[in-house]
Amino acid sequence: MADDTGLLRVDRIVDEARHSGDPVRLMELFGLSSLSATRYVLSAHPDKKNGPIAP
C-alpha cells in the first residue's frame, strides 16, 4: 500500500509539472528541493532544456 502512495505522489507531481511548468510551485506544494523540482519540470517540458532553468 505504501508503494501505491509513492506512485500516486509522483503522478501528482508530474501532472502539476506539466500544467504549471514552475519549479517554485512544485517546491511549495510538495516540499521538493530546487534540484528535484527542476528535474520534474524539465522531464515534463523537454523543450525547456535550453531555457533559463536548465541546470
Secondary structure as UniProt FT lines:
FT   HELIX           2..20
FT   HELIX           23..30
FT   HELIX           34..44
FT   HELIX           46..48
FT   TURN            49..50
FT   TURN            52..53
//
